[in-house]
Structures are given as C-alpha cells and as structure tokens.
C-alpha cells in the first residue's frame, strides 16, 4: 500500500513535554516544525534536498511496553495541502519481532482507501485502538496483511515489544505539486498528550459543561461518544445529554477530572470488546460485540 522509508530523528529538535505524563517526550524530525503548540508536517519531494521528503514526530517514555499495552492512539489533524494519500498521514508503531524490528502502520483518513480528507479543517481520528475498519497494515510482519482490523493486528503482534511510536507523512511524491502538508495537534498515546495547541484548555484547569463534552467527543471519537450518551435514534441527542450530565457536577475541575476518567474507561471498553463474539459467525459476532461495547460505554459515563 505504501513505499518503505527510513527516517532519521533529528536530535537537535526541541522535545515537547506532555504535562500529564511522567517524562514523556515528542521529538520532531525531517521537515517538521512546531509553532503555537501545533506540529506542522511537510513532505516535499519536488525540491533539491531530501531532508523534507518525509517528516513526523517520535513519542517516547509513554509507558507503552508491548503492542497490546497501547490503549489510546489518536490525534487531530488538518490537511492544508492536497489530501491524505499514499499511506500518509499515519501512525507508525515499531515492534521487535523474532526476525527483527518491523513497522505496523495505522492509517488516518477515511477508510477503505484513506484518501479524500477534507482540507483546512481539523479532523478528529478518535481512538484508533479497537478500530473495526481495515486501517492497520501489518504486512511488514506477515505478507498479505495490508488491510487488517485492530483485532487482527493484536492477534499477530500483541505480545511484541514496542521500540518506537511515530506520526509520519511522506507522500509528497503522490501529488502533482510534489508536496503534502498536514498540521497536527492533541496527539494521544495512552495517558500522554502532545502538541496541545494554544487554544486548547489547560489540562490542569477546569472545563465548563460544553467544553467538557466537546473535549470528550474529540478524545473518544464521535461514534463512541454517541453510543455512550445518546438515547434516541442514531444518538443524535448525545451532546445535549452529556452537557446535562456535566452540569450536575459541582465544579469545572470536577468536570475536567471526569473527562479524563470517562475517556480512559472508553479506551478500556474498546479493548475489552475486541474479541467479543468470536466463534459465533462474523455477522452475529459483530452484533454482539457492538452491543457489548455500547453497554460498557454507558456504564462508563
């Protein structure tokens, strides 16, 4: 699905620290720049140099040990030049296999082709752990597995040690102008958040009811948020129900704490229901899995 690249991390780039995580860092590389708390990634294959052919950021000391220990993997991204294409933007999880280090690619953008991203608008990926579309590419580990769901990736590489996690773009070659540009914020790896941007409420401050629900919807993903709070057809009233629930809390600080708790619980729900329904037939198993996930989400809030 995509060409293999080798990226060299530029050690001189400034690390960005996640306030809530102990010693977690993000280090930009290639053509990446940081301004106003926003990471801008550029892949330009049309100029004379090769430094900015690919860019990204690597995330370290997040507490991740094995692939199965990743409970949250999400970001917000804004494609400002061209589109999602050629396998980027993507998360890249490097694992230690018996035959050496290999990459597991987790594609952003709409499935199944991961192209057609809206431009100049922030897109929330939601938590990609537990994703049931085929955005996991484990073909470096096992040939023919370019289109895998999270459950399939987990079965294949779940026990392998993670040696690196990155967010990457490198598809300038795929466009007429030979350039791809993507802005990134609110990258989450388990309990660590990077590139929060200047407009994001401080993680140590409080949130009013509407702010709390908007933040929760972004971090959980729209589908999980509707499943957790919605009570009518298609969960269309989820935001209003969330605001009502948050308004019953006494302080903004309590709401901020609740957002962290509920988001973590939702991540656990997604992981816990990955294997639900196995052995019952694909259709029946998927229905049971979805029903179990909804029950778990509603208990979380």
Backbone as numpy.savetxt, mean C-alpha at the origin, in Angstrom:
# Nx Ny Nz CAx CAy CAz Cx Cy Cz
5.73 -9.50 -17.07 4.91 -8.29 -17.07 5.76 -7.04 -17.07
7.00 -7.15 -16.58 7.82 -5.96 -16.50 9.28 -6.34 -16.62
10.12 -5.35 -16.96 11.54 -5.64 -17.08 12.20 -5.54 -15.70
13.23 -6.35 -15.45 13.94 -6.37 -14.18 14.93 -5.24 -14.14
14.98 -4.51 -13.02 15.95 -3.44 -12.87 16.81 -3.72 -11.66
17.91 -3.08 -11.58 18.77 -3.12 -10.39 18.94 -1.69 -9.94
18.53 -1.38 -8.71 18.57 -0.01 -8.23 19.62 0.12 -7.15
20.39 1.18 -7.20 21.39 1.47 -6.17 20.86 2.54 -5.27
20.83 2.27 -3.99 20.32 3.23 -3.03 21.36 4.32 -2.82
20.94 5.58 -2.92 21.85 6.70 -2.73 21.89 7.03 -1.25
23.00 6.67 -0.60 23.08 6.79 0.85 23.08 8.23 1.31
23.46 9.16 0.42 23.54 10.56 0.84 22.18 11.21 0.98
21.14 10.58 0.44 19.80 11.17 0.52 19.33 11.18 1.97
18.59 12.18 2.33 18.12 12.30 3.71 17.05 11.27 3.99
17.11 10.66 5.16 16.10 9.70 5.57 14.92 10.43 6.17
13.72 9.88 5.97 12.51 10.45 6.53 12.02 9.53 7.63
11.82 10.07 8.82 11.48 9.23 9.96 9.99 9.20 10.19
9.46 8.02 10.47 8.05 7.88 10.80 7.88 8.12 12.28
7.08 9.14 12.66 6.99 9.52 14.06 6.57 8.40 14.99
5.66 7.51 14.50 5.09 6.51 15.39 5.93 5.24 15.46
6.96 5.13 14.62 7.72 3.90 14.57 9.08 4.09 15.20
9.61 3.03 15.78 10.90 3.10 16.44 12.00 2.89 15.41
12.71 3.98 15.07 13.88 3.94 14.18 13.55 3.57 12.74
12.27 3.54 12.35 11.93 3.25 10.96 12.36 4.39 10.07
12.92 4.07 8.90 13.43 5.10 7.99 12.99 4.84 6.57
12.95 5.92 5.78 12.73 5.83 4.34 13.87 6.56 3.65
14.47 5.93 2.65 15.60 6.52 1.94 15.30 6.60 0.45
15.20 7.81 -0.12 14.96 7.95 -1.56 16.17 7.51 -2.37
15.93 7.09 -3.62 17.04 6.75 -4.51 16.69 7.14 -5.94
17.70 7.12 -6.81 17.50 7.45 -8.22 17.08 8.90 -8.40
16.01 9.12 -9.17 15.54 10.47 -9.45 14.54 11.00 -8.45
14.44 10.36 -7.28 13.44 10.76 -6.27 13.86 12.03 -5.56
12.86 12.88 -5.26 13.08 14.08 -4.46 11.97 14.20 -3.43
12.25 14.95 -2.36 11.27 15.16 -1.30 11.09 16.65 -1.09
9.84 17.12 -1.08 9.54 18.52 -0.82 8.19 18.61 -0.13
8.15 19.37 0.96 6.89 19.53 1.68 6.32 18.24 2.21
7.20 17.29 2.51 6.74 16.02 3.03 6.17 15.08 1.98
6.30 15.44 0.69 5.80 14.62 -0.41 6.99 14.05 -1.18
6.94 12.77 -1.49 7.98 12.11 -2.28 7.58 12.16 -3.76
8.45 12.71 -4.61 8.20 12.74 -6.04 9.15 11.78 -6.74
8.59 10.84 -7.49 9.35 9.82 -8.19 9.32 10.10 -9.69
10.48 10.04 -10.33 10.60 10.31 -11.76 11.34 9.17 -12.43
10.81 8.71 -13.56 11.53 7.80 -14.43 11.66 8.49 -15.78
12.86 8.94 -16.10 13.11 9.65 -17.35 14.17 8.90 -18.13
13.74 8.18 -19.18 14.67 7.41 -19.99 15.01 8.12 -21.28
14.58 9.39 -21.41 14.81 10.14 -22.64 15.99 11.07 -22.60
16.60 11.25 -21.44 17.76 12.13 -21.35 19.05 11.31 -21.42
20.18 12.02 -21.36 21.46 11.36 -21.56 21.89 10.52 -20.37
21.49 10.91 -19.18 21.92 10.20 -17.99 21.06 9.00 -17.67
21.55 8.18 -16.76 20.80 6.98 -16.35 20.38 7.03 -14.88
20.84 8.06 -14.15 20.55 8.14 -12.72 19.05 8.16 -12.45
18.30 8.87 -13.31 16.86 9.01 -13.08 16.03 8.09 -13.97
16.63 7.03 -14.52 15.83 6.05 -15.27 14.80 5.39 -14.37
15.16 5.25 -13.10 14.26 4.67 -12.10 14.42 5.47 -10.81
13.41 5.45 -9.99 13.52 6.10 -8.68 12.53 5.46 -7.73
12.74 5.77 -6.45 11.87 5.20 -5.44 12.38 5.51 -4.05
11.91 4.74 -3.09 12.36 4.87 -1.71 12.36 3.48 -1.09
13.35 3.24 -0.24 13.42 1.98 0.49 13.05 2.24 1.95
12.37 1.28 2.56 11.86 1.41 3.93 12.52 0.35 4.81
13.09 0.81 5.91 13.85 -0.09 6.77 13.42 0.04 8.22
13.72 -0.98 9.00 13.45 -1.01 10.44 11.98 -0.79 10.77
11.11 -1.40 9.97 9.68 -1.30 10.19 9.13 -2.42 11.07
9.99 -3.33 11.48 9.55 -4.47 12.28 9.15 -5.67 11.45
9.19 -5.55 10.13 8.85 -6.67 9.26 9.97 -7.70 9.33
9.60 -8.96 9.47 10.58 -10.04 9.50 10.40 -10.95 8.29
9.30 -11.68 8.25 8.99 -12.52 7.10 7.89 -11.87 6.27
7.66 -12.40 5.08 6.61 -11.86 4.23 5.25 -11.92 4.94
5.01 -12.99 5.67 3.72 -13.14 6.35 3.55 -12.15 7.49
4.64 -11.52 7.94 4.53 -10.55 9.03 4.08 -9.17 8.55
3.98 -8.97 7.24 3.50 -7.69 6.71 1.98 -7.66 6.85
1.45 -6.78 7.69 0.01 -6.69 7.91 -0.60 -5.49 7.20
0.21 -4.47 6.90 -0.27 -3.28 6.21 0.75 -2.84 5.17
0.28 -2.63 3.96 1.10 -2.12 2.86 0.18 -1.23 2.02
0.38 0.08 2.13 -0.53 0.99 1.42 0.16 2.31 1.14
-0.44 3.10 0.28 0.05 4.44 -0.02 -1.03 5.25 -0.69
-0.81 6.54 -0.79 -1.57 7.43 -1.65 -0.61 7.92 -2.72
-1.06 7.92 -3.98 -0.18 8.33 -5.06 -0.94 9.20 -6.08
-0.19 10.09 -6.72 -0.75 11.04 -7.68 0.12 10.98 -8.94
-0.45 10.44 -10.02 0.28 10.35 -11.29 0.18 11.71 -11.98
1.28 12.43 -12.04 1.26 13.78 -12.62 1.75 13.80 -14.06
2.36 12.72 -14.52 2.80 12.65 -15.92 2.51 11.28 -16.48
1.60 11.24 -17.43 1.24 10.06 -18.21 0.33 9.09 -17.46
0.82 8.00 -16.89 -0.09 6.94 -16.44 0.67 5.93 -15.60
-0.08 4.97 -15.05 0.50 3.76 -14.51 0.69 2.81 -15.69
1.84 2.21 -15.80 2.09 1.35 -16.96 3.40 0.61 -16.77
3.55 -0.50 -17.47 4.83 -1.21 -17.48 5.26 -1.74 -16.13
4.31 -1.94 -15.23 4.66 -2.48 -13.91 5.03 -1.46 -12.87
4.76 -0.17 -13.14 5.01 0.82 -12.09 3.94 1.90 -12.15
3.64 2.50 -10.98 4.31 2.34 -9.69 3.97 1.00 -9.03
4.84 0.59 -8.11 4.65 -0.70 -7.43 5.42 -0.71 -6.12
4.98 -1.54 -5.21 5.80 -1.93 -4.08 6.67 -3.11 -4.52
7.84 -3.20 -3.93 8.78 -4.26 -4.26 9.29 -4.85 -2.94
8.89 -6.09 -2.67 9.29 -6.76 -1.43 10.34 -7.80 -1.78
11.54 -7.60 -1.24 12.65 -8.53 -1.54 12.70 -9.60 -0.46
12.69 -10.86 -0.90 12.68 -11.98 0.05 13.88 -12.90 -0.20
14.30 -13.53 0.87 15.42 -14.48 0.80 14.86 -15.87 0.54
15.09 -16.41 -0.66 14.61 -17.74 -1.01 15.79 -18.71 -0.97
15.52 -20.02 -1.04 16.62 -20.99 -1.05 17.60 -20.78 -2.20
17.15 -20.14 -3.29 18.03 -19.91 -4.44 18.54 -18.48 -4.51
18.38 -17.72 -3.41 18.88 -16.35 -3.38 17.76 -15.34 -3.21
18.13 -14.05 -3.18 17.14 -12.98 -3.01 16.33 -12.79 -4.28
15.01 -12.66 -4.12 14.09 -12.45 -5.24 13.09 -11.36 -4.85
12.50 -10.73 -5.85 11.52 -9.68 -5.61 10.10 -10.19 -5.78
9.22 -9.74 -4.91 7.78 -9.89 -5.08 7.26 -8.50 -5.41
6.62 -8.34 -6.56 6.10 -7.06 -6.99 4.62 -6.95 -6.61
4.22 -5.80 -6.09 2.82 -5.55 -5.74 2.41 -4.28 -6.49
1.61 -4.45 -7.54 1.33 -3.34 -8.45 0.24 -2.42 -7.91
0.43 -1.13 -8.13 -0.59 -0.13 -7.84 -1.42 0.12 -9.10
-2.46 0.92 -8.98 -3.33 1.17 -10.12 -4.43 0.14 -10.23
-5.36 0.37 -11.17 -6.53 -0.51 -11.29 -6.19 -1.84 -11.95
-6.69 -2.93 -11.37 -6.50 -4.25 -11.98 -7.52 -4.41 -13.12
-7.30 -5.31 -14.08 -6.23 -6.31 -14.08 -4.95 -5.87 -14.78
-4.97 -4.73 -15.51 -3.79 -4.33 -16.29 -2.90 -3.35 -15.55
-3.43 -2.73 -14.47 -2.70 -1.74 -13.68 -2.27 -0.55 -14.52
-3.12 -0.21 -15.50 -2.99 1.01 -16.28 -4.31 1.77 -16.16
-4.34 2.99 -16.69 -5.57 3.79 -16.64 -5.72 4.53 -15.33
-4.61 4.94 -14.71 -4.69 5.73 -13.48 -5.12 7.16 -13.81
-6.03 7.71 -13.04 -6.40 9.11 -13.20 -5.19 9.98 -12.90
-5.06 11.09 -13.62 -3.91 11.96 -13.41 -4.28 13.16 -12.56
-3.28 13.67 -11.86 -3.41 14.88 -11.03 -4.51 14.76 -9.99
-4.62 13.59 -9.41 -5.56 13.36 -8.31 -4.94 12.32 -7.38
-5.11 12.50 -6.07 -4.55 11.54 -5.13 -5.42 10.29 -5.10
-4.78 9.14 -5.27 -5.44 7.84 -5.29 -4.98 7.05 -4.07
-5.93 6.58 -3.27 -5.59 5.77 -2.10 -5.61 4.30 -2.49
-4.50 3.62 -2.28 -4.42 2.21 -2.65 -5.25 1.32 -1.72
-5.49 1.80 -0.48 -6.04 0.92 0.53 -5.00 -0.10 0.94
-5.29 -0.90 1.92 -4.33 -1.91 2.37 -4.27 -3.05 1.36
-3.11 -3.25 0.76 -2.94 -4.26 -0.28 -2.76 -5.66 0.29
-2.52 -5.76 1.60 -2.42 -7.08 2.22 -3.83 -7.68 2.32
-3.98 -8.85 1.74 -5.29 -9.47 1.67 -6.00 -9.22 0.35
-5.36 -8.48 -0.58 -6.01 -8.15 -1.86 -6.39 -9.42 -2.62
-7.60 -9.41 -3.16 -8.11 -10.58 -3.88 -8.02 -10.44 -5.39
-7.46 -9.32 -5.88 -7.19 -9.23 -7.31 -5.74 -9.66 -7.56
-5.41 -9.89 -8.81 -4.10 -10.47 -9.11 -2.99 -9.46 -9.25
-2.77 -8.65 -8.22 -1.74 -7.61 -8.31 -0.40 -8.03 -7.71
-0.30 -9.26 -7.25 0.98 -9.78 -6.74 1.69 -10.55 -7.85
2.93 -10.19 -8.11 3.75 -10.85 -9.12 4.90 -11.55 -8.41
4.81 -12.87 -8.34 5.84 -13.67 -7.66 6.66 -14.49 -8.66
6.69 -14.04 -9.92 7.32 -14.85 -10.97 8.83 -14.96 -10.83
9.46 -14.06 -10.07 10.90 -14.24 -9.83 11.16 -15.46 -8.94
10.17 -15.78 -8.12 10.30 -16.93 -7.22 9.85 -18.22 -7.91
8.73 -18.12 -8.63 8.19 -19.29 -9.34 7.64 -18.82 -10.67
8.15 -19.35 -11.75 7.73 -18.94 -13.09 6.23 -19.13 -13.29
5.64 -18.21 -14.03 4.22 -18.33 -14.37 3.27 -17.79 -13.33
3.78 -17.07 -12.33 2.91 -16.56 -11.26 2.88 -15.03 -11.27
2.87 -14.43 -12.48 2.84 -12.98 -12.59 1.55 -12.38 -12.05
0.46 -13.14 -12.10 -0.84 -12.63 -11.69 -1.33 -13.47 -10.52
-1.00 -13.03 -9.31 -1.36 -13.80 -8.12 -2.11 -12.93 -7.12
-3.03 -13.55 -6.40 -3.69 -12.88 -5.29 -2.79 -12.96 -4.07
-3.12 -12.17 -3.05 -2.31 -12.18 -1.84 -2.21 -13.58 -1.24
-3.33 -14.32 -1.22 -3.32 -15.65 -0.62 -2.33 -16.57 -1.33
-2.24 -16.42 -2.65 -1.30 -17.25 -3.40 0.14 -16.85 -3.11
0.38 -15.53 -3.02 1.72 -15.05 -2.69 2.12 -15.51 -1.29
1.16 -15.44 -0.36 1.43 -15.85 1.01 1.80 -17.32 1.08
1.08 -18.15 0.33 1.38 -19.58 0.33 2.77 -19.87 -0.23
3.20 -19.06 -1.19 4.48 -19.30 -1.85 5.67 -18.75 -1.06
5.54 -17.54 -0.52 6.71 -16.87 0.07 6.48 -16.43 1.51
5.37 -16.81 2.11 5.02 -16.33 3.44 6.08 -16.53 4.50
6.80 -17.64 4.43 7.80 -17.94 5.46 9.17 -17.34 5.17
9.33 -16.75 4.00 10.65 -16.23 3.62 10.96 -14.91 4.33
12.21 -14.75 4.70 12.68 -13.52 5.33 12.62 -12.36 4.33
12.13 -11.21 4.78 12.11 -10.00 3.96 13.42 -9.25 4.18
14.14 -8.99 3.09 15.41 -8.28 3.18 15.32 -6.84 2.70
14.16 -6.44 2.18 14.00 -5.06 1.75 12.59 -4.79 1.24
12.11 -3.58 1.47 10.81 -3.14 0.95 11.02 -1.78 0.29
10.55 -1.62 -0.94 10.71 -0.38 -1.67 9.41 -0.01 -2.37
9.29 1.27 -2.72 8.24 1.76 -3.61 8.97 2.32 -4.83
8.62 1.85 -6.03 9.45 2.08 -7.21 8.62 2.54 -8.40
9.20 3.43 -9.24 8.72 3.62 -10.61 9.91 3.52 -11.55
9.70 2.93 -12.74 10.80 2.76 -13.70 10.27 2.57 -15.12
9.10 3.14 -15.44 8.47 2.87 -16.73 8.45 4.06 -17.68
9.43 4.97 -17.55 9.50 6.07 -18.51 9.59 5.56 -19.94
10.26 4.44 -20.12 10.42 3.84 -21.45 9.09 3.52 -22.14
8.01 3.38 -21.36 6.73 2.93 -21.90 5.90 4.06 -22.52
6.37 5.32 -22.41 5.59 6.46 -22.87 6.31 7.21 -23.98
5.54 7.93 -24.80 6.11 8.65 -25.94 7.15 9.68 -25.50
6.89 10.35 -24.37 7.84 11.37 -23.91 8.95 10.79 -23.05
8.95 9.46 -22.88 9.99 8.74 -22.13 10.06 9.17 -20.67
8.94 9.62 -20.11 8.97 10.09 -18.73 7.70 9.67 -18.00
7.86 9.29 -16.76 6.76 8.96 -15.86 7.05 9.64 -14.53
6.05 10.37 -14.01 6.23 11.07 -12.74 5.06 10.76 -11.82
5.37 10.39 -10.59 4.36 10.02 -9.61 4.72 10.64 -8.26
3.76 11.34 -7.65 3.95 11.84 -6.29 3.37 10.83 -5.31
3.99 10.74 -4.14 3.61 9.73 -3.15 3.55 10.36 -1.77
2.56 9.93 -0.98 2.48 10.35 0.42 1.82 9.23 1.22
1.93 9.34 2.54 1.29 8.39 3.45 1.56 6.93 3.08
2.83 6.63 2.92 3.24 5.24 2.69 3.21 4.52 4.03
2.49 3.41 4.10 2.39 2.68 5.37 2.93 1.26 5.20
3.84 0.92 6.10 4.36 -0.44 6.20 4.15 -0.86 7.65
3.16 -1.72 7.88 2.74 -2.08 9.23 2.47 -0.82 10.06
3.13 -0.62 11.17 2.83 0.53 12.01 3.59 1.80 11.67
4.38 1.79 10.60 5.19 2.95 10.23 4.55 3.70 9.06
4.55 5.02 9.16 4.01 5.87 8.09 5.08 6.86 7.65
5.26 6.98 6.33 6.30 7.83 5.77 5.69 8.86 4.81
6.36 10.01 4.70 5.96 11.07 3.77 4.51 11.48 4.01
4.28 12.06 5.18 2.92 12.40 5.58 2.42 13.69 4.95
3.29 14.49 4.35 2.85 15.71 3.70 2.53 16.80 4.71
2.57 18.04 4.24 2.36 19.18 5.14 0.90 19.35 5.56
-0.02 18.80 4.75 -1.44 19.03 5.03 -2.06 17.92 5.87
-1.31 16.84 6.12 -1.85 15.73 6.90 -1.85 16.08 8.38
-2.96 15.87 9.11 -2.97 16.16 10.55 -1.87 15.40 11.27
-1.19 16.03 12.22 -0.12 15.35 12.94 -0.62 14.09 13.64
0.23 13.06 13.62 -0.18 11.79 14.21 -0.31 11.89 15.72
0.34 12.91 16.32 0.27 13.05 17.77 -0.90 13.93 18.19
-1.59 14.58 17.23 -2.70 15.46 17.56 -4.02 14.74 17.52
-5.11 15.53 17.62 -6.44 14.94 17.60 -7.10 15.10 16.25
-8.27 14.48 16.11 -9.04 14.52 14.87 -10.50 14.77 15.21
-11.13 15.69 14.48 -12.57 15.83 14.65 -13.26 14.66 13.97
-14.57 14.47 14.13 -15.22 13.28 13.58 -15.04 13.10 12.08
-15.19 14.17 11.30 -15.05 14.06 9.85 -13.61 13.74 9.46
-12.65 14.39 10.11 -11.24 14.11 9.83 -10.91 12.65 10.15
-11.40 12.17 11.28 -11.13 10.79 11.68 -11.66 9.81 10.65
-12.86 10.06 10.15 -13.46 9.13 9.19 -12.78 9.20 7.83
-12.39 10.39 7.40 -11.66 10.50 6.14 -10.32 9.77 6.22
-9.63 9.94 7.35 -8.34 9.27 7.52 -8.53 7.75 7.56
-9.56 7.31 8.26 -9.81 5.88 8.37 -10.18 5.29 7.01
-10.99 6.00 6.24 -11.39 5.52 4.90 -10.17 5.39 3.99
-9.25 6.35 4.08 -8.04 6.30 3.27 -7.16 5.13 3.66
-6.99 4.92 4.96 -6.05 3.89 5.43 -6.62 2.49 5.29
-7.93 2.32 5.53 -8.55 1.01 5.40 -8.79 0.63 3.95
-9.02 1.65 3.11 -9.50 1.41 1.75 -11.02 1.55 1.72
-11.54 2.07 0.62 -12.97 2.39 0.54 -13.86 1.17 0.74
-13.48 0.03 0.17 -14.32 -1.18 0.27 -14.42 -1.66 1.71
-13.29 -1.73 2.40 -13.31 -2.18 3.79 -14.05 -1.19 4.67
-13.90 0.10 4.38 -14.58 1.14 5.16 -16.10 0.99 5.02
-16.57 0.77 3.80 -18.02 0.59 3.57 -18.52 -0.67 4.27
-17.72 -1.74 4.21 -18.12 -2.98 4.87 -18.19 -2.81 6.38
-17.29 -2.01 6.93 -17.25 -1.82 8.38 -18.38 -0.96 8.90
-18.71 0.12 8.19 -19.66 1.10 8.71 -21.01 1.13 7.98
-21.05 0.68 6.74 -22.29 0.79 5.97 -23.40 -0.10 6.50
-24.62 0.40 6.44 -25.77 -0.39 6.89 -26.86 -0.47 5.83
-26.70 0.27 4.73 -27.70 0.19 3.67 -27.09 -0.42 2.42
-27.81 -0.37 1.32 -27.35 -1.00 0.08 -26.01 -0.41 -0.36
-25.06 -1.28 -0.63 -23.71 -0.89 -1.09 -22.94 -0.07 -0.07
-23.43 0.00 1.18 -22.70 0.74 2.21 -22.59 2.22 1.93
-23.56 2.79 1.21 -23.48 4.19 0.80 -23.53 5.16 1.98
-24.06 4.71 3.12 -24.17 5.59 4.28 -23.00 5.43 5.25
-21.92 4.77 4.80 -20.82 4.44 5.71 -20.18 5.68 6.32
-19.97 6.72 5.53 -19.28 7.89 6.07 -20.12 8.56 7.16
-21.42 8.69 6.92 -22.30 9.29 7.92 -22.35 8.48 9.20
-22.39 7.16 9.07 -22.41 6.29 10.24 -21.10 6.40 11.02
-20.00 6.50 10.28 -18.69 6.65 10.93 -18.63 7.96 11.70
-19.07 9.05 11.07 -19.04 10.36 11.73 -19.87 10.33 13.01
-21.04 9.69 12.95 -21.89 9.59 14.14 -21.19 8.83 15.25
-20.52 7.74 14.89 -19.81 6.94 15.89 -18.65 7.73 16.50
-17.92 8.44 15.65 -16.78 9.22 16.13 -17.24 10.40 16.99
-18.39 10.96 16.68 -18.90 12.11 17.44 -19.26 11.74 18.88
-19.53 10.46 19.10 -19.87 10.02 20.45 -18.64 9.92 21.36
-17.44 9.97 20.76 -16.22 9.95 21.57 -15.98 11.33 22.16
-15.38 11.38 23.34 -15.33 12.62 24.11 -14.33 13.64 23.59
-13.22 13.19 23.02 -12.18 14.13 22.63 -11.62 13.80 21.24
-10.96 14.79 20.63 -10.28 14.59 19.35 -9.15 13.58 19.50
-8.47 13.61 20.64 -7.39 12.66 20.88 -7.91 11.23 20.93
-9.07 11.05 21.53 -9.67 9.72 21.60 -10.01 9.21 20.21
-10.46 10.13 19.33 -10.78 9.73 17.96 -9.51 9.32 17.20
-8.43 10.07 17.41 -7.18 9.73 16.74 -6.70 8.34 17.18
-6.84 8.06 18.46 -6.46 6.74 18.98 -7.35 5.66 18.39
-8.64 5.97 18.25 -9.58 5.00 17.69 -9.25 4.68 16.24
-8.84 5.68 15.48 -8.47 5.46 14.08 -7.32 4.46 13.99
-6.31 4.65 14.81 -5.17 3.73 14.82 -5.60 2.32 15.19
-6.45 2.22 16.23 -6.91 0.91 16.68 -7.75 0.21 15.62
-8.70 0.92 15.03 -9.61 0.31 14.05 -8.86 -0.09 12.79
-7.93 0.76 12.35 -7.17 0.44 11.15 -6.33 -0.82 11.36
-5.72 -0.94 12.54 -4.92 -2.14 12.84 -5.81 -3.38 12.89
-7.00 -3.23 13.46 -7.93 -4.36 13.54 -8.39 -4.77 12.14
-8.63 -3.78 11.28 -9.05 -4.08 9.91 -7.96 -4.84 9.16
-6.70 -4.47 9.40 -5.59 -5.19 8.78 -5.55 -6.63 9.24
-5.81 -6.84 10.54 -5.84 -8.22 11.04 -7.00 -9.00 10.44
-8.12 -8.35 10.25 -9.28 -9.01 9.62 -8.94 -9.47 8.21
-8.28 -8.60 7.46 -7.93 -8.94 6.08 -7.02 -10.16 6.03
-6.04 -10.21 6.94 -5.13 -11.35 6.96 -5.82 -12.62 7.43
-6.67 -12.48 8.43 -7.30 -13.65 9.04 -8.26 -14.35 8.11
-8.82 -13.62 7.14 -9.82 -14.21 6.26 -9.26 -14.64 4.91
-7.95 -14.57 4.74 -7.35 -14.94 3.46 -7.65 -16.39 3.09
-7.56 -17.30 4.06 -7.73 -18.73 3.77 -9.13 -19.24 4.09
-10.04 -18.35 4.52 -11.40 -18.79 4.85 -12.09 -19.37 3.63
-12.74 -20.48 3.81 -13.54 -21.06 2.72 -12.77 -22.01 1.83
-11.51 -22.30 2.12 -10.76 -23.24 1.30 -11.41 -24.61 1.34
-11.41 -25.27 0.19 -11.97 -26.60 0.10 -13.47 -26.63 -0.10
-14.10 -25.46 -0.29 -15.55 -25.42 -0.46 -15.94 -25.04 -1.88
-14.97 -25.05 -2.79 -15.26 -24.59 -4.13 -14.97 -23.11 -4.21
-14.50 -22.67 -5.36 -14.05 -21.28 -5.49 -15.15 -20.29 -5.18
-16.34 -20.45 -5.78 -17.41 -19.47 -5.59 -17.90 -19.46 -4.14
-18.19 -20.64 -3.59 -18.69 -20.71 -2.22 -17.64 -20.22 -1.23
-16.39 -20.58 -1.50 -15.32 -20.15 -0.62 -15.17 -18.64 -0.60
-15.31 -18.00 -1.78 -15.18 -16.55 -1.85 -16.33 -15.86 -1.11
-17.54 -16.39 -1.26 -18.69 -15.82 -0.56 -18.51 -15.92 0.95
-18.06 -17.09 1.42 -17.85 -17.28 2.85 -16.75 -16.35 3.36
-15.70 -16.22 2.56 -14.60 -15.34 2.96 -15.07 -13.90 3.10
-15.87 -13.44 2.13 -16.35 -12.06 2.17 -17.28 -11.85 3.37
-18.14 -12.82 3.64 -19.05 -12.70 4.77 -18.28 -12.67 6.09
-17.25 -13.49 6.19 -16.44 -13.51 7.41 -15.69 -12.19 7.59
-15.20 -11.65 6.49 -14.49 -10.38 6.55 -15.41 -9.25 7.01
-16.62 -9.21 6.49 -17.57 -8.17 6.88 -17.88 -8.25 8.38
-18.13 -9.47 8.87 -18.41 -9.65 10.30 -17.23 -9.17 11.14
-16.04 -9.53 10.73 -14.84 -9.14 11.47 -14.68 -7.63 11.48
-14.90 -6.99 10.34 -14.76 -5.52 10.23 -15.78 -4.81 11.13
-17.01 -5.29 11.13 -18.04 -4.63 11.94 -17.75 -4.79 13.43
-17.15 -5.91 13.82 -16.77 -6.07 15.22 -15.62 -5.13 15.58
-14.81 -4.79 14.59 -13.64 -3.94 14.85 -14.01 -2.51 15.18
-15.15 -2.04 14.69 -15.52 -0.65 14.90 -16.46 -0.50 16.10
